[in-house]
Amino acid sequence: MFSPSLKYWTQESQVSESGKEVLIEAGGSMEQTLYFKTVPGDRYIFSFRGKGGKVSYSVGGHYGEFDMSEGKDFAQYSEKFTAENAGEI
């Protein structure tokens, strides 16, 4: 899914395909509501490029975590999941 909200991010980036990025400091968080609804039982893919420590996320009743501390370079992370409930992403 593409988030039209990305066009309002102000941090310019040379590493992201969208040209936008967000920096989350240790202990910080980011929340972004997209105006799409998840459908229970439908399959989705959560995907991003990143580096650093651990990041956790929640979408459609599914919770996941990625450990990005392995390398110093940006890497692609993704997970396929089935939505457990309906709701905004």
Stockholm file with secondary structure:
# STOCKHOLM 1.0

chainA/1-89         MFSPSLKYWTQESQVSESGKEVLIEAGGSMEQTLYFKTVPGDRYIFSFRGKGGKVSYSVGGHYGEFDMSEGKDFAQYSEKFTAENAGEI
#=GR chainA/1-89 SS CCCGGGGGCCCBCSSSTTSBCCCCCTTCCCCCCCSCEECTTCEEEEEEEECSSEEEEEETTEEEEEECCSCSSCEEEEEEEECCSCEEC
#=GC SS_cons        CCCGGGGGCCCBCSSSTTSBCCCCCTTCCCCCCCSCEECTTCEEEEEEEECSSEEEEEETTEEEEEECCSCSSCEEEEEEEECCSCEEC
//
